[in-house]
Amino acid sequence: MKVNSKIELEQLLEDGAFIRAVRQGDRDAMARWEREVIAGNLDQEELLQAKLLVEMLHRDEEEIDERSARLWKRVNSTVARRKRIRIAAWTSTAAAVLLVAFLGLYQLLLRESSVGANDREAWGLLLSSMEETDKIMLITGKDSINVEGDFAEIDVADDQISVNRETVEKGDEGEEVELLRLIVPGGKRSFVRLPDGSSLWVNSGSRLVYPAKFTGPKREIYLDGEIYGNIAKDPEGKPFSVYTGRMEVTVLGTELNVQAYGADQQEAVVLVTGSVQVKPEKAAARLLVPGNMATLIGETVAVSDVDVQDYISWKDGYIRFREESLANLSRRLSRYYGVTISCDPEVGTVKCSGGIYLQDNLEEVLEGITISLPVTFKKNEESYEIIPKTN
């Protein structure tokens, strides 16, 4: 595999070594492609998408219920006339057909699975919100609203929706409650006031699905990204749940930070005040107390004590970091500034501590990093690369 060439999704689907590593759950073998991500030669989201495709299309039919099995057979008969599909032998065109078939299958499973109707609709909306946009976008049941600038304040109350204190939509009496989609691209942030009085600060590169009005026994929102939430207590004691790709975070009234970007390998919850329960898909629920952070990596949850300011200062336009790898800091800066910043593997593990005001010019931030660490950076057409400093 060429180190300096960009690896595409189709190449992964044609790579026999990659397919074997995914199917066998070989973490040591997968480290090869994770190093390519750190080097900037492979997009993290494409790596995760390729893994998901391989896992889904090589799953034994015994693991799928009868209704899903019928859908599998329909897709398999379209893509290949055999029970097992040999991805390694496919051309790039066939891989593209697979991707289309997979997305169609996923939508069918989403509609016909045994998950509750609200869950299906919300996750369907979240998945369909993955289009690229350089503006903050609020999608209602009636309209799509693009917000100019780097920040948006969105308020949902009294059957009306306001953006930057200007009413954009009013509900009709008896009208079905709609789900709202909020897309916050890199370099942007938003503040959302929910219909129950709860407040959310939504970080760069996030997607959020939430109702215009909370009904039923629970208050539920759906997240791909990062939020800081000040959750109001419900007079009737209804719990508030944040659903991510791999866990459910349930609170009654609290302040917390939830980080769950689909492209990342881990998800994390930091509790500021109150109490919260974290329930991963495949692990036991854990209760947190203020100052705790629950980190989900794979199927394992680790709970540790942290300084919460290190994890919530972003909502105030400032990030703090302690002993953080340069590779991880580069990914965070990429989201905050909406610009691709890659890190050479040779310096990716270098630890750094400090703070950055997000209002600062990006190149000034990178210059500051080069002063304190043995690195420099170079600017490409629309991206930056952090590389070792040469004497």
TORKOL-176453 format. One record per residue (C-alpha): residue number from 1; residue in one letter; x, z, y. Coordinates in pm, 1 decimal. Example, Ala and Ser with C-alpha at 12.3 -4.5 7.8 and 13.67 -1.06 7.14 Angstrom:
BEGIN
  num  residu      east        up     north
    1       a    1230.0     780.0    -450.0
    2       s    1367.0     714.0    -106.0
***
This chain:
BEGIN
  num  residu      east        up     north
    1       m       0.0       0.0       0.0
    2       k     150.1    -103.2     333.2
    3       v     214.8     195.5     552.1
    4       n     184.5      16.6     884.0
    5       s    -123.5    -197.9     812.5
    6       k    -480.0     -83.5     871.1
    7       i    -655.4      -9.9     542.2
    8       e   -1013.4    -135.8     528.7
    9       l   -1310.6     -11.8     325.6
   10       e   -1305.9    -322.6     106.1
   11       q    -941.6    -260.6      10.9
   12       l   -1022.7      89.7    -110.6
   13       l   -1310.8     -42.2    -321.4
   14       e   -1073.4    -293.7    -483.0
   15       d    -797.1     -38.2    -547.0
   16       g    -801.0      76.9    -910.4
   17       a    -582.2     379.8    -834.7
   18       f    -823.6     494.4    -564.1
   19       i   -1125.0     454.6    -792.8
   20       r    -955.7     651.5   -1072.4
   21       a    -855.9     930.2    -831.9
   22       v   -1214.1     965.6    -705.6
   23       r   -1376.7     953.1   -1049.5
   24       q   -1129.8    1203.7   -1197.5
   25       g   -1141.9    1435.4    -895.1
   26       d    -761.4    1416.2    -871.7
   27       r    -678.1    1590.4    -542.0
   28       d    -304.3    1526.9    -576.7
   29       a    -367.0    1154.4    -610.3
   30       m    -613.4    1156.8    -318.4
   31       a    -342.8    1307.8     -97.1
   32       r    -192.0     958.0     -82.5
   33       w    -486.9     826.8     119.3
   34       e    -518.9    1145.7     323.7
   35       r    -161.6    1087.4     440.7
   36       e    -266.8     739.4     551.2
   37       v    -544.8     898.1     759.7
   38       i    -293.7    1130.4     928.0
   39       a     -68.7     831.3     993.8
   40       g    -355.3     645.4    1159.5
   41       n    -352.4     366.6     899.2
   42       l    -693.2     456.9     755.8
   43       d   -1010.9     570.9     926.9
   44       q   -1132.2     909.4     795.6
   45       e   -1495.5     794.7     798.8
   46       e   -1413.4     483.3     593.1
   47       l   -1226.0     698.2     339.1
   48       l   -1525.6     929.9     297.5
   49       q   -1764.6     635.2     277.5
   50       a   -1554.4     470.4       5.8
   51       k   -1540.2     796.0    -194.1
   52       l   -1917.3     831.5    -169.2
   53       l   -1973.7     473.9    -286.2
   54       v   -1747.9     518.6    -588.7
   55       e   -1905.7     852.3    -680.7
   56       m   -2259.4     718.1    -647.5
   57       l   -2207.9     390.9    -832.8
   58       h   -2020.4     547.6   -1124.1
   59       r   -2255.2     837.9   -1177.3
   60       d   -2404.9     862.2   -1526.5
   61       e   -2771.9     776.1   -1528.3
   62       e   -2844.4    1098.6   -1718.7
   63       e   -2761.8    1287.6   -1399.3
   64       i   -3038.5    1114.3   -1206.1
   65       d   -3408.5    1190.3   -1236.6
   66       e   -3642.2     922.0   -1372.8
   67       r   -3763.6     810.3   -1032.8
   68       s   -3409.7     771.8    -896.7
   69       a   -3298.5     599.7   -1217.9
   70       r   -3549.7     322.2   -1156.1
   71       l   -3395.8     267.4    -814.0
   72       w   -3045.1     264.6    -962.0
   73       k   -3147.2      -5.7   -1208.1
   74       r   -3287.4    -218.5    -928.3
   75       v   -2961.6    -197.6    -733.8
   76       n   -2741.9    -246.2   -1040.5
   77       s   -2935.8    -556.9   -1141.3
   78       t   -2888.2    -699.1    -792.3
   79       v   -2517.4    -630.9    -760.4
   80       a   -2401.2    -674.2   -1121.1
   81       r   -2573.6    -751.9   -1453.7
   82       r   -2409.8    -468.3   -1641.3
   83       k   -2444.2     -91.7   -1673.0
   84       r   -2098.1     -17.8   -1535.4
   85       i   -1975.1    -194.4   -1223.8
   86       r   -1604.5    -272.2   -1207.8
   87       i   -1534.0    -230.5    -840.8
   88       a   -1163.3    -307.5    -877.8
   89       a   -1237.1    -668.9    -968.5
   90       w   -1461.6    -738.9    -671.1
   91       t   -1380.7    -957.9    -376.0
   92       s   -1425.7    -842.3     -17.7
   93       t   -1756.6   -1027.5      -5.2
   94       a   -1882.3    -844.0    -312.2
   95       a   -1774.8    -513.4    -162.1
   96       a   -1980.8    -592.3     145.7
   97       v   -2280.6    -667.2     -77.2
   98       l   -2225.0    -331.5    -247.8
   99       l   -2229.7    -153.4      86.7
  100       v   -2559.2    -314.8     184.5
  101       a   -2707.7    -236.0    -157.0
  102       f   -2588.9     124.1    -136.5
  103       l   -2741.3     178.4     205.8
  104       g   -3068.3      29.5      86.1
  105       l   -3061.7     253.1    -220.8
  106       y   -2987.7     558.5     -13.2
  107       q   -3286.1     493.1     211.6
  108       l   -3508.3     449.9     -96.5
  109       l   -3381.6     773.6    -247.3
  110       l   -3433.7     941.5      87.1
  111       r   -3796.9     834.5      97.6
  112       e   -3876.1     909.1    -267.2
  113       s   -3667.9    1218.9    -341.0
  114       s   -3817.7    1562.6    -395.9
  115       v   -3687.1    1698.6     -64.2
  116       g   -3952.5    1807.5     187.1
  117       a   -4103.6    1539.0     408.9
  118       n   -3957.8    1681.2     728.8
  119       d   -3609.4    1693.0     573.7
  120       r   -3629.9    1332.3     456.9
  121       e   -3748.3    1201.2     790.7
  122       a   -3493.5    1399.6     989.8
  123       w   -3196.9    1298.4     777.2
  124       g   -3315.9     939.1     775.0
  125       l   -3319.9     943.1    1153.3
  126       l   -2979.8    1107.8    1163.8
  127       l   -2827.2     848.0     934.1
  128       s   -2981.4     564.5    1133.0
  129       s   -2825.2     707.4    1450.9
  130       m   -2475.0     608.6    1344.5
  131       e   -2454.8     304.4    1573.0
  132       e   -2165.8     290.7    1816.4
  133       t   -2248.3     376.1    2176.9
  134       d   -2036.1     462.0    2478.2
  135       k   -2320.7     643.9    2655.9
  136       i   -2516.6     956.5    2576.1
  137       m   -2836.5     835.4    2411.5
  138       l   -3166.8    1016.1    2355.1
  139       i   -3403.1     836.2    2118.9
  140       t   -3766.1     947.4    2125.7
  141       g   -4059.2     815.7    1927.8
  142       k   -4138.7     581.6    2215.1
  143       d   -3815.9     493.3    2387.3
  144       s   -3437.0     492.7    2389.1
  145       i   -3279.8     652.6    2696.2
  146       n   -2918.3     585.6    2795.1
  147       v   -2767.4     851.2    3021.9
  148       e   -2496.3     758.8    3269.7
  149       g   -2199.3     991.7    3314.0
  150       d   -2010.6    1232.4    3090.2
  151       f   -2275.7    1505.0    3070.4
  152       a   -2650.5    1525.2    3013.6
  153       e   -2896.5    1814.0    3039.6
  154       i   -3198.6    1765.3    2815.1
  155       d   -3505.0    1988.9    2827.2
  156       v   -3797.3    1984.9    2584.2
  157       a   -4082.3    2213.2    2692.9
  158       d   -4455.0    2209.1    2768.9
  159       d   -4507.9    1880.2    2582.8
  160       q   -4267.0    1689.1    2802.1
  161       i   -3905.9    1571.8    2779.9
  162       s   -3670.1    1582.9    3077.0
  163       v   -3321.5    1437.3    3115.1
  164       n   -3110.9    1571.6    3401.0
  165       r   -3430.6    1738.2    3533.4
  166       e   -3622.1    1411.0    3550.7
  167       t   -3928.4    1377.9    3326.1
  168       v   -3890.9    1081.2    3092.9
  169       e   -4181.4    1133.3    2852.2
  170       k   -4501.5    1336.0    2827.4
  171       g   -4684.3    1410.6    2505.3
  172       d   -5054.8    1354.8    2450.5
  173       e   -5281.8    1629.3    2324.0
  174       g   -5324.2    1603.6    1947.4
  175       e   -5031.4    1363.7    1917.5
  176       e   -4811.2    1401.0    1608.3
  177       v   -4493.8    1599.0    1673.7
  178       e   -4200.0    1361.5    1698.9
  179       l   -3836.1    1405.6    1607.5
  180       l   -3579.3    1340.1    1877.2
  181       r   -3235.0    1193.9    1816.4
  182       l   -2943.3    1275.2    2043.3
  183       i   -2616.5    1081.8    2018.5
  184       v   -2319.2    1218.0    2214.0
  185       p   -2019.4     980.7    2188.7
  186       g   -1654.8    1074.2    2226.1
  187       g   -1560.8    1194.1    2572.0
  188       k   -1916.8    1316.2    2650.2
  189       r   -2103.6    1646.2    2614.7
  190       s   -2464.5    1761.1    2645.8
  191       f   -2674.4    2071.0    2700.1
  192       v   -3009.5    2087.9    2519.7
  193       r   -3290.1    2335.3    2581.8
  194       l   -3515.2    2346.2    2276.2
  195       p   -3893.6    2403.6    2285.8
  196       d   -3854.0    2765.1    2162.0
  197       g   -3620.0    2855.2    2449.7
  198       s   -3299.9    2823.6    2245.0
  199       s   -3002.5    2653.7    2410.3
  200       l   -2746.9    2421.4    2251.0
  201       w   -2418.8    2290.6    2388.3
  202       v   -2347.0    1966.1    2200.7
  203       n   -1984.9    1858.7    2167.7
  204       s   -1828.0    1512.2    2176.5
  205       g   -1884.1    1281.7    1881.1
  206       s   -2200.6    1462.8    1767.1
  207       r   -2545.0    1354.9    1648.4
  208       l   -2842.5    1588.6    1654.3
  209       v   -3200.3    1557.2    1527.6
  210       y   -3462.5    1808.6    1640.6
  211       p   -3840.9    1822.7    1694.6
  212       a   -4019.9    1800.8    2027.1
  213       k   -4214.8    2105.9    1909.5
  214       f   -4143.4    2357.1    1633.1
  215       t   -4426.9    2386.4    1380.0
  216       g   -4445.6    2540.0    1035.1
  217       p   -4274.2    2850.7     897.8
  218       k   -3919.3    2756.5    1009.7
  219       r   -3740.5    2613.5    1311.5
  220       e   -3511.3    2335.9    1187.3
  221       i   -3251.8    2106.3    1341.2
  222       y   -3006.0    1863.0    1179.9
  223       l   -2642.8    1820.0    1282.6
  224       d   -2349.3    1587.6    1232.6
  225       g   -2088.8    1718.5    1475.5
  226       e   -2046.0    2044.5    1666.4
  227       i   -2280.3    2271.2    1861.9
  228       y   -2267.2    2610.4    2026.7
  229       g   -2609.4    2770.7    2005.3
  230       n   -2778.0    3059.4    2184.1
  231       i   -3077.7    3099.5    1954.7
  232       a   -3390.3    3270.0    2087.8
  233       k   -3577.7    3518.8    1872.4
  234       d   -3916.6    3393.5    1760.3
  235       p   -4216.1    3623.3    1835.0
  236       e   -4345.8    3558.6    1481.9
  237       g   -4005.3    3606.5    1320.9
  238       k   -3958.8    3240.4    1223.8
  239       p   -3597.2    3180.1    1118.1
  240       f   -3388.9    2908.2    1281.1
  241       s   -3194.7    2677.6    1047.2
  242       v   -2916.2    2430.9    1120.0
  243       y   -2875.7    2174.5     840.7
  244       t   -2544.4    1992.0     806.2
  245       g   -2432.6    1748.8     541.2
  246       r   -2331.6    2029.6     304.3
  247       m   -2484.4    2359.4     411.9
  248       e   -2772.4    2544.1     576.0
  249       v   -2707.4    2801.8     848.2
  250       t   -3002.0    3038.6     902.8
  251       v   -3041.2    3286.3    1191.4
  252       l   -3314.8    3494.8    1352.5
  253       g   -3160.9    3526.8    1698.5
  254       t   -2791.8    3492.6    1770.2
  255       e   -2504.2    3306.9    1933.9
  256       l   -2291.2    3093.2    1707.4
  257       n   -2079.8    2780.3    1680.2
  258       v   -2135.7    2525.5    1403.0
  259       q   -1877.2    2253.8    1341.9
  260       a   -1980.2    1995.9    1082.7
  261       y   -1848.4    1647.7    1154.1
  262       g   -1926.1    1415.5     865.3
  263       a   -1579.4    1261.0     888.5
  264       d   -1401.1    1596.1     845.0
  265       q   -1310.0    1758.8     514.8
  266       q   -1435.8    2101.4     619.0
  267       e   -1729.3    2262.6     796.9
  268       a   -1716.8    2592.9     984.6
  269       v   -1950.3    2852.1    1136.1
  270       v   -1829.9    3110.5    1389.6
  271       l   -2063.4    3399.9    1472.5
  272       v   -2049.2    3541.7    1825.7
  273       t   -2341.9    3786.4    1824.1
  274       g   -2625.4    3878.8    1587.8
  275       s   -2624.2    3790.2    1219.9
  276       v   -2631.9    3469.3    1022.9
  277       q   -2651.2    3349.6     664.2
  278       v   -2445.5    3050.7     552.7
  279       k   -2573.2    2874.7     239.1
  280       p   -2360.1    2586.7     105.8
  281       e   -2518.1    2337.1    -132.2
  282       k   -2312.3    2448.4    -432.0
  283       a   -2203.4    2805.0    -356.5
  284       a   -2356.2    3147.5    -302.6
  285       a   -2488.6    3240.8      41.7
  286       r   -2262.2    3449.5     265.9
  287       l   -2367.3    3687.4     543.1
  288       l   -2156.1    3693.3     859.5
  289       v   -2106.5    3961.3    1122.8
  290       p   -1987.8    3897.7    1480.7
  291       g   -1628.0    3778.0    1487.0
  292       n   -1651.2    3617.0    1140.9
  293       m   -1580.0    3253.1    1064.7
  294       a   -1707.2    3092.7     744.2
  295       t   -1511.1    2783.0     643.3
  296       l   -1643.5    2545.1     377.6
  297       i   -1383.3    2326.6     205.9
  298       g   -1509.3    2141.1     -97.8
  299       e   -1733.4    2392.5    -274.1
  300       t   -1542.9    2702.6    -160.2
  301       v   -1643.4    2927.1     131.1
  302       a   -1380.5    3148.7     294.7
  303       v   -1473.6    3417.6     549.7
  304       s   -1216.0    3541.5     800.5
  305       d   -1198.2    3737.8    1126.9
  306       v   -1121.2    3526.3    1434.4
  307       d   -1109.9    3539.1    1812.4
  308       v   -1437.7    3360.2    1882.8
  309       q   -1314.5    3231.3    2219.6
  310       d   -1076.9    3000.0    2035.2
  311       y   -1380.0    2822.8    1888.7
  312       i   -1640.3    2829.0    2166.5
  313       s   -1437.1    2767.6    2483.5
  314       w   -1497.3    2390.8    2453.5
  315       k   -1848.5    2437.7    2595.6
  316       d   -1686.1    2555.1    2920.2
  317       g   -1454.1    2253.1    2936.8
  318       y   -1149.6    2427.7    2793.7
  319       i   -1002.2    2439.6    2443.3
  320       r    -777.3    2710.3    2302.8
  321       f    -571.1    2667.7    1989.6
  322       r    -336.8    2891.4    1791.3
  323       e     -95.4    2772.1    1524.8
  324       e    -295.4    2451.0    1492.5
  325       s    -137.8    2145.0    1334.0
  326       l     -59.6    1863.0    1573.1
  327       a    -254.8    1623.3    1349.5
  328       n    -570.6    1834.2    1380.6
  329       l    -524.7    1881.0    1754.7
  330       s    -491.2    1502.6    1789.0
  331       r    -825.4    1453.1    1612.6
  332       r    -992.3    1705.8    1843.6
  333       l    -851.9    1537.1    2152.8
  334       s    -971.1    1200.1    2021.0
  335       r   -1327.6    1332.5    2015.7
  336       y   -1309.2    1509.6    2350.4
  337       y   -1167.2    1208.9    2534.1
  338       g   -1333.7     930.2    2334.3
  339       v    -998.9     760.2    2268.3
  340       t    -817.1     705.9    1938.6
  341       i    -511.4     932.7    1917.1
  342       s    -306.9     906.9    1598.0
  343       c     -19.7    1127.3    1489.6
  344       d     291.3    1026.5    1296.9
  345       p     299.8    1212.7     958.9
  346       e     651.6    1332.2    1037.7
  347       v     518.4    1555.4    1316.7
  348       g     159.0    1599.3    1198.3
  349       t     227.9    1941.3    1045.2
  350       v     402.3    2079.9    1355.0
  351       k     216.7    2392.3    1473.8
  352       c     117.2    2435.1    1835.3
  353       s     -54.6    2699.2    2048.0
  354       g    -193.1    2687.9    2399.6
  355       g    -487.9    2565.9    2601.7
  356       i    -611.8    2242.4    2756.8
  357       y    -859.7    2184.3    3038.0
  358       l   -1071.8    1890.2    2929.2
  359       q   -1111.0    1775.0    3289.5
  360       d    -738.8    1692.2    3296.6
  361       n    -624.4    1332.8    3263.4
  362       l    -545.4    1253.2    2898.8
  363       e    -195.9    1125.4    2969.9
  364       e    -120.8    1444.6    3162.3
  365       v    -236.0    1642.7    2857.8
  366       l     -11.3    1439.2    2628.1
  367       e     279.7    1481.2    2869.3
  368       g     227.6    1857.5    2850.7
  369       i     244.9    1843.8    2470.8
  370       t     573.9    1651.8    2483.6
  371       i     726.5    1922.5    2704.7
  372       s     661.0    2202.2    2456.0
  373       l     707.8    2012.9    2127.3
  374       p     973.7    1773.5    1989.9
  375       v     742.5    1474.0    2027.1
  376       t     662.4    1191.1    2261.8
  377       f     376.4     942.7    2275.7
  378       k     325.5     573.1    2320.3
  379       k      22.1     389.6    2450.5
  380       n    -116.2      89.7    2268.8
  381       e    -392.9    -132.6    2404.0
  382       e    -677.0     118.7    2367.7
  383       s    -515.4     405.0    2177.5
  384       y    -228.7     652.5    2176.8
  385       e      20.4     753.0    1908.2
  386       i     217.2    1079.2    1899.2
  387       i     560.5    1020.1    1746.8
  388       p     885.4    1216.6    1693.1
  389       k    1110.4    1247.6    1995.1
  390       t    1442.5    1069.0    1952.9
  391       n    1763.2    1201.3    2106.0
***
